[in-house]
Amino acid sequence: MTGSLARRRFIGAAAVLAGAAVAGPLAPLAEARGTGRTPNGGPGGAAGPRPDAVATPPGFQPEGIAVSAGGLLYTGSLIDGSIYRADLATGAGGIITRGEGPMSVGMKLDGHGRLFVAGGDSGQIRVVRADDGLVLATHQAVGGTAFVNDVVVGCGGAWFTDSFNDVLYFLPAGRDRAAAPRAVALGGAWVPTPPGGGHWGANGIERTPDGRALLVVNDNAQALFRVDPRTGAAARVPLDGGGSVANGDGLAVHGRTLYVVRNWDYAVDVFALGADGRRARFVKRITDPRFDEPTTAAVHGGRLWVVNAAFDADWSDPATASGVVSCPL
């Protein structure tokens, strides 16, 4: 997520008005395999085509994304932190975690069925059980001016970016709920973020294809960096053949392909990566008329699922809604 301080203040104000809509009735999670019905609604009939978009409820401003191997999509609300789950086979979904204020920004699943959720300007990190939405742990990673923005699982645990501070927060892997995140300072060739919360630095984060290092987009520098998770040392990744990470928000790595979601450019730039992530070659730019300030993406079922945060929409109106759209890889 990137945006001005004015936009963040608007989102916070909108929570008071739009929260009522999120608290209202929502579509139940009707997974085809659990209802005995086809996506067309009839028992035992022929299944219809899979949806190419998922709508989130009115008053729910989506930002992050995680998709399970079985095709369950998760996204969180910037307004009150609620978490929505949908079945990509049917498009049906419902709220599994009802938020109480702190926003939900980036999120990822681990191998133990847990969601790791970045808490934005609350400075929090939350761990949520994916099957029922139970919040297992809430960590206060940082106080003061901060924006815990995105997360990736790998390199020994969950790694979170802070867009206002030049650090990553590391939460070790394992089931120990008492484990606390620790800060890893970004150094090396990392371009520092001006202090005070007026500029956005580290944003989207992913693993390199070989799983040994991290890739982080720096919005302030409009550049992609490879980060050594042991030391925090960063090296700029050359982008061969064009392409851009300007307005870079969420990242997705699938095999050796990197997808960079560029929110205010309404586009996704696609790069081929070396196994170690030290170089990237521009492949193509994906655009779609349905993109509406897209923030992040995930690959599933041969398609790229892209979250529309719709920053410029009037989220003080409880009827405002958005969702997730998909396009070919």
ROLOBA-357750 format. One record per residue (C-alpha): residue in one letter; residue number from 1; x, y, z. Coordinates in Angstrom, 3 decimals. Layout:
BEGIN
TORBA aa   i       px       py       pz
TORBA  a NUM        X        Y        Z
...
// end
This chain:
BEGIN
TORBA aa   i       px       py       pz
TORBA  m   1    0.000    0.000    0.000
TORBA  t   2    1.205    3.476   -0.833
TORBA  g   3   -0.504    6.814   -0.468
TORBA  s   4   -0.461   10.245    1.061
TORBA  l   5   -0.965   11.010    4.722
TORBA  a   6   -4.188   12.749    3.775
TORBA  r   7   -5.457    9.517    2.234
TORBA  r   8   -4.537    7.545    5.357
TORBA  r   9   -6.389   10.053    7.535
TORBA  f  10   -9.414    9.726    5.258
TORBA  i  11   -9.348    5.948    5.593
TORBA  g  12   -9.281    6.256    9.364
TORBA  a  13  -12.199    8.683    9.397
TORBA  a  14  -14.172    6.470    7.047
TORBA  a  15  -13.919    3.580    9.499
TORBA  v  16  -16.404    5.227   11.840
TORBA  l  17  -19.046    5.503    9.133
TORBA  a  18  -18.318    2.410    7.095
TORBA  g  19  -17.778    0.076   10.057
TORBA  a  20  -21.512   -0.302   10.462
TORBA  a  21  -21.747   -1.845    7.017
TORBA  v  22  -19.048   -4.408    7.778
TORBA  a  23  -20.847   -5.366   10.963
TORBA  g  24  -24.056   -6.088    9.054
TORBA  p  25  -25.182   -9.335    7.386
TORBA  l  26  -22.655  -10.826    4.978
TORBA  a  27  -22.682  -13.620    2.444
TORBA  p  28  -21.898  -16.958    4.106
TORBA  l  29  -18.851  -18.925    3.033
TORBA  a  30  -20.517  -21.551    0.869
TORBA  e  31  -17.697  -23.731   -0.333
TORBA  a  32  -18.846  -26.070   -3.076
TORBA  r  33  -17.229  -29.068   -1.442
TORBA  g  34  -19.018  -28.413    1.852
TORBA  t  35  -22.539  -27.559    0.634
TORBA  g  36  -23.225  -30.404   -1.750
TORBA  r  37  -24.236  -27.807   -4.336
TORBA  t  38  -22.636  -26.748   -7.568
TORBA  p  39  -21.489  -23.170   -8.189
TORBA  n  40  -24.784  -22.756  -10.101
TORBA  g  41  -26.693  -23.504   -6.904
TORBA  g  42  -28.257  -26.812   -7.847
TORBA  p  43  -27.479  -30.097   -6.112
TORBA  g  44  -25.506  -32.497   -8.268
TORBA  g  45  -25.788  -30.485  -11.491
TORBA  a  46  -23.039  -29.569  -13.901
TORBA  a  47  -20.594  -27.046  -12.508
TORBA  g  48  -20.563  -23.636  -14.148
TORBA  p  49  -17.474  -21.659  -15.134
TORBA  r  50  -15.205  -20.477  -12.366
TORBA  p  51  -15.569  -16.788  -11.535
TORBA  d  52  -12.904  -14.357  -12.692
TORBA  a  53  -13.583  -11.925   -9.842
TORBA  v  54  -14.506  -11.995   -6.160
TORBA  a  55  -16.583   -9.228   -4.605
TORBA  t  56  -15.937   -8.162   -1.022
TORBA  p  57  -18.792   -6.844    1.143
TORBA  p  58  -19.935   -3.210    1.092
TORBA  g  59  -17.872   -1.121    3.491
TORBA  f  60  -14.928   -3.530    3.294
TORBA  q  61  -11.880   -1.908    1.643
TORBA  p  62   -9.562   -4.784    0.617
TORBA  e  63   -5.777   -4.467    0.466
TORBA  g  64   -3.726   -7.640    1.085
TORBA  i  65   -4.077  -11.153   -0.302
TORBA  a  66   -3.219  -14.749    0.501
TORBA  v  67   -4.408  -17.817   -1.418
TORBA  s  68   -4.226  -21.394   -0.161
TORBA  a  69   -3.188  -24.320   -2.341
TORBA  g  70   -6.826  -25.427   -2.302
TORBA  g  71   -8.049  -22.133   -3.709
TORBA  l  72   -9.276  -20.240   -0.655
TORBA  l  73   -8.594  -16.513   -0.965
TORBA  y  74   -8.085  -14.237    2.055
TORBA  t  75   -8.046  -10.451    2.111
TORBA  g  76   -8.171   -7.862    4.884
TORBA  s  77   -9.977   -4.555    5.336
TORBA  l  78   -8.133   -1.259    5.611
TORBA  i  79  -11.130    0.162    7.426
TORBA  d  80  -11.461   -2.041   10.502
TORBA  g  81   -9.095   -4.990   10.011
TORBA  s  82  -11.752   -7.623    9.266
TORBA  i  83  -10.628  -10.645    7.236
TORBA  y  84  -12.705  -12.037    4.379
TORBA  r  85  -12.363  -15.529    2.908
TORBA  a  86  -13.715  -16.668   -0.459
TORBA  d  87  -13.663  -19.873   -2.464
TORBA  l  88  -12.161  -19.187   -5.890
TORBA  a  89  -14.125  -22.126   -7.336
TORBA  t  90  -17.452  -20.445   -6.610
TORBA  g  91  -16.787  -16.840   -5.574
TORBA  a  92  -18.786  -17.390   -2.377
TORBA  g  93  -17.310  -15.961    0.806
TORBA  g  94  -17.761  -14.409    4.209
TORBA  i  95  -16.049  -12.640    7.089
TORBA  i  96  -13.998  -15.000    9.269
TORBA  t  97  -12.409  -12.382   11.549
TORBA  r  98  -14.438   -9.351   12.528
TORBA  g  99  -12.124   -6.410   13.038
TORBA  e 100  -12.165   -4.013   15.952
TORBA  g 101  -10.189   -1.088   14.606
TORBA  p 102   -6.573   -1.682   13.543
TORBA  m 103   -6.396   -2.094    9.770
TORBA  s 104   -5.284   -5.225    7.951
TORBA  v 105   -2.804   -4.562    5.155
TORBA  g 106   -0.520   -7.276    3.681
TORBA  m 107   -1.050  -10.933    4.640
TORBA  k 108    0.418  -14.345    3.893
TORBA  l 109   -0.273  -17.978    4.833
TORBA  d 110    2.277  -20.327    6.367
TORBA  g 111    2.436  -24.119    6.256
TORBA  h 112    0.588  -24.471    9.564
TORBA  g 113   -2.678  -22.868    8.421
TORBA  r 114   -1.924  -19.463    9.933
TORBA  l 115   -2.307  -16.017    8.418
TORBA  f 116    0.323  -13.392    9.222
TORBA  v 117   -1.231   -9.934    8.952
TORBA  a 118    0.467   -6.540    8.781
TORBA  g 119   -1.344   -3.949   10.893
TORBA  g 120   -0.472   -0.706    9.101
TORBA  d 121   -0.266    2.415   11.243
TORBA  s 122   -1.137    0.468   14.416
TORBA  g 123    2.401   -0.978   14.341
TORBA  q 124    0.897   -4.398   15.025
TORBA  i 125    1.469   -7.860   13.638
TORBA  r 126   -1.374  -10.375   14.014
TORBA  v 127   -1.365  -14.152   13.678
TORBA  v 128   -4.754  -15.585   12.693
TORBA  r 129   -5.950  -19.165   12.373
TORBA  a 130   -7.066  -19.475    8.751
TORBA  d 131   -9.754  -22.117    9.187
TORBA  d 132  -11.924  -20.142   11.607
TORBA  g 133  -10.405  -16.642   11.853
TORBA  l 134   -9.376  -16.906   15.505
TORBA  v 135   -6.683  -14.359   16.388
TORBA  l 136   -3.893  -16.432   17.926
TORBA  a 137   -1.512  -13.605   18.782
TORBA  t 138   -1.131   -9.843   18.456
TORBA  h 139    2.384   -8.366   18.587
TORBA  q 140    3.196   -4.684   18.958
TORBA  a 141    6.154   -4.620   16.580
TORBA  v 142    6.751   -0.873   16.827
TORBA  g 143    5.338    2.275   18.395
TORBA  g 144    5.214    5.864   17.186
TORBA  t 145    5.310    6.756   13.502
TORBA  a 146    5.223    3.498   11.589
TORBA  f 147    3.335    1.633    8.893
TORBA  v 148    3.677   -2.168    8.950
TORBA  n 149    2.783   -2.749    5.331
TORBA  d 150    3.474   -6.123    3.780
TORBA  v 151    4.691   -9.616    4.684
TORBA  v 152    6.252  -12.727    3.215
TORBA  v 153    6.732  -16.142    4.823
TORBA  g 154   10.151  -17.718    4.263
TORBA  c 155   13.813  -17.481    5.283
TORBA  g 156   12.996  -18.899    8.723
TORBA  g 157    9.771  -17.073    9.525
TORBA  a 158    7.553  -14.142    8.567
TORBA  w 159    9.139  -10.877    7.378
TORBA  f 160    7.270   -7.563    7.497
TORBA  t 161    8.080   -4.201    5.911
TORBA  d 162    7.693   -0.826    7.637
TORBA  s 163    7.116    1.926    5.081
TORBA  f 164    8.136    4.753    7.441
TORBA  n 165   11.184    3.124    9.046
TORBA  d 166   14.135    1.431    7.360
TORBA  v 167   13.709   -1.909    9.111
TORBA  l 168   12.132   -5.300    8.567
TORBA  y 169   10.348   -7.109   11.402
TORBA  f 170   11.078  -10.824   11.695
TORBA  l 171    8.740  -13.242   13.478
TORBA  p 172   10.385  -16.690   13.788
TORBA  a 173    8.655  -19.756   12.386
TORBA  g 174    7.081  -22.241   14.760
TORBA  r 175    4.043  -22.499   16.984
TORBA  d 176    5.408  -20.538   19.963
TORBA  r 177    2.859  -17.768   20.512
TORBA  a 178    5.222  -16.020   22.904
TORBA  a 179    7.835  -15.450   20.192
TORBA  a 180    8.202  -11.722   19.613
TORBA  p 181    9.184   -9.957   16.395
TORBA  r 182   12.612   -8.387   16.181
TORBA  a 183   13.733   -5.504   13.996
TORBA  v 184   16.395   -6.007   11.327
TORBA  a 185   17.834   -2.726   10.056
TORBA  l 186   18.093   -2.273    6.300
TORBA  g 187   21.601   -1.295    5.230
TORBA  g 188   24.073   -1.718    2.414
TORBA  a 189   22.822    0.077   -0.711
TORBA  w 190   19.346    0.672    0.750
TORBA  v 191   18.165    4.229    0.062
TORBA  p 192   17.044    5.733    3.411
TORBA  t 193   13.487    6.924    3.889
TORBA  p 194   13.136   10.536    5.097
TORBA  p 195   11.839   10.458    8.688
TORBA  g 196    8.464   11.660    9.895
TORBA  g 197    6.021    9.500    7.951
TORBA  g 198    5.756   11.821    4.953
TORBA  h 199    7.464    9.436    2.523
TORBA  w 200    6.955    5.765    1.734
TORBA  g 201   10.011    3.493    1.740
TORBA  a 202    9.843   -0.301    2.027
TORBA  n 203    6.598   -1.673    0.669
TORBA  g 204    6.063   -5.032   -1.057
TORBA  i 205    8.217   -7.995   -0.046
TORBA  e 206    8.827  -11.464   -1.484
TORBA  r 207   11.389  -14.276   -1.460
TORBA  t 208   13.929  -14.826   -4.205
TORBA  p 209   13.202  -17.911   -6.338
TORBA  d 210   15.916  -19.884   -4.540
TORBA  g 211   14.396  -18.948   -1.157
TORBA  r 212   17.674  -17.629    0.253
TORBA  a 213   17.023  -13.891    0.253
TORBA  l 214   14.266  -11.291    0.214
TORBA  l 215   13.096   -8.867   -2.468
TORBA  v 216   11.793   -5.497   -1.263
TORBA  v 217   10.461   -2.600   -3.320
TORBA  n 218   11.503    0.878   -2.106
TORBA  d 219    8.889    3.441   -3.160
TORBA  n 220   11.023    6.393   -2.143
TORBA  a 221   13.859    5.215   -4.427
TORBA  q 222   11.541    3.667   -7.058
TORBA  a 223   13.832    0.647   -6.999
TORBA  l 224   13.875   -3.067   -6.179
TORBA  f 225   16.365   -4.417   -3.640
TORBA  r 226   17.648   -7.874   -2.725
TORBA  v 227   18.049   -8.143    1.058
TORBA  d 228   20.208  -10.605    2.961
TORBA  p 229   17.932  -11.807    5.802
TORBA  r 230   20.923  -12.518    8.048
TORBA  t 231   22.261   -8.966    8.030
TORBA  g 232   19.702   -6.662    6.417
TORBA  a 233   22.276   -5.670    3.771
TORBA  a 234   20.500   -4.584    0.601
TORBA  a 235   21.693   -4.514   -3.012
TORBA  r 236   19.826   -2.825   -5.845
TORBA  v 237   18.417   -5.265   -8.427
TORBA  p 238   19.085   -4.107  -12.015
TORBA  l 239   15.953   -4.084  -14.194
TORBA  d 240   17.055   -5.094  -17.680
TORBA  g 241   14.989   -4.320  -20.756
TORBA  g 242   12.759   -1.632  -19.316
TORBA  g 243    9.828   -1.935  -16.976
TORBA  s 244    9.453   -0.085  -13.701
TORBA  v 245    8.728   -0.529  -10.025
TORBA  a 246    7.565    3.081   -9.594
TORBA  n 247    4.437    3.124   -7.422
TORBA  g 248    5.341   -0.462   -6.605
TORBA  d 249    3.069   -1.976   -3.996
TORBA  g 250    2.624   -5.714   -3.524
TORBA  l 251    4.964   -8.298   -5.051
TORBA  a 252    4.285  -11.873   -6.106
TORBA  v 253    6.909  -14.438   -7.131
TORBA  h 254    5.756  -17.514   -9.042
TORBA  g 255    8.608  -19.771  -10.095
TORBA  r 256   11.136  -17.341  -11.544
TORBA  t 257    8.553  -14.715  -12.479
TORBA  l 258    8.092  -11.535  -10.436
TORBA  y 259    4.845   -9.570  -10.572
TORBA  v 260    5.083   -5.948   -9.354
TORBA  v 261    1.706   -4.354   -8.676
TORBA  r 262    1.931   -0.611   -9.425
TORBA  n 263   -1.109    0.902   -7.765
TORBA  w 264   -1.302    4.453   -9.138
TORBA  d 265   -0.163    3.262  -12.581
TORBA  y 266   -3.053    0.755  -12.723
TORBA  a 267   -0.661   -1.898  -13.985
TORBA  v 268    1.370   -4.983  -13.096
TORBA  d 269    4.920   -5.144  -14.457
TORBA  v 270    6.254   -8.661  -15.025
TORBA  f 271    9.937   -9.595  -14.755
TORBA  a 272   11.950  -12.791  -15.223
TORBA  l 273   14.279  -13.319  -12.269
TORBA  g 274   17.546  -15.116  -11.839
TORBA  a 275   17.344  -17.876   -9.232
TORBA  d 276   19.173  -15.728   -6.680
TORBA  g 277   17.135  -12.605   -7.464
TORBA  r 278   20.178  -10.481   -8.274
TORBA  r 279   18.904   -9.466  -11.733
TORBA  a 280   15.472   -8.986  -13.297
TORBA  r 281   14.508   -8.785  -16.977
TORBA  f 282   11.349   -6.984  -18.043
TORBA  v 283    8.855   -9.285  -19.796
TORBA  k 284    5.588   -7.363  -20.160
TORBA  r 285    3.098   -5.019  -18.554
TORBA  i 286   -0.378   -6.239  -17.613
TORBA  t 287   -3.226   -3.724  -17.681
TORBA  d 288   -6.934   -4.290  -17.216
TORBA  p 289   -9.835   -1.804  -17.266
TORBA  r 290  -11.042   -3.367  -14.013
TORBA  f 291   -7.891   -2.347  -12.090
TORBA  d 292   -8.888    0.243   -9.468
TORBA  e 293   -5.812    1.314   -7.490
TORBA  p 294   -4.561   -2.304   -7.350
TORBA  t 295   -2.387   -3.046   -4.344
TORBA  t 296   -1.171   -6.637   -4.521
TORBA  a 297   -1.644   -9.969   -6.259
TORBA  a 298   -1.341  -13.746   -5.975
TORBA  v 299   -1.100  -16.531   -8.537
TORBA  h 300   -3.592  -19.409   -8.497
TORBA  g 301   -5.130  -21.634  -11.129
TORBA  g 302   -3.113  -20.136  -13.958
TORBA  r 303   -4.396  -16.630  -13.268
TORBA  l 304   -3.183  -13.543  -11.449
TORBA  w 305   -5.617  -12.422   -8.738
TORBA  v 306   -5.311   -8.669   -8.170
TORBA  v 307   -6.745   -6.733   -5.204
TORBA  n 308   -8.492   -3.418   -5.897
TORBA  a 309   -8.180   -1.097   -2.896
TORBA  a 310  -10.026    1.719   -4.707
TORBA  f 311   -8.301    4.438   -2.665
TORBA  d 312  -10.172    7.223   -4.445
TORBA  a 313  -13.620    5.773   -3.741
TORBA  d 314  -15.832    7.367   -1.101
TORBA  w 315  -15.386    4.904    1.749
TORBA  s 316  -17.438    7.110    4.059
TORBA  d 317  -20.418    5.716    2.118
TORBA  p 318  -21.254    2.320    3.667
TORBA  a 319  -22.475    1.074    0.271
TORBA  t 320  -19.028    1.463   -1.323
TORBA  a 321  -17.544   -1.879   -2.339
TORBA  s 322  -14.613   -3.331   -4.239
TORBA  g 323  -13.001   -6.738   -4.626
TORBA  v 324  -10.436   -8.916   -6.351
TORBA  v 325  -10.199   -9.466  -10.110
TORBA  s 326   -8.202  -12.007  -12.088
TORBA  c 327   -6.440  -11.927  -15.440
TORBA  p 328   -4.285  -14.338  -17.458
TORBA  l 329   -0.634  -14.660  -16.459
// end
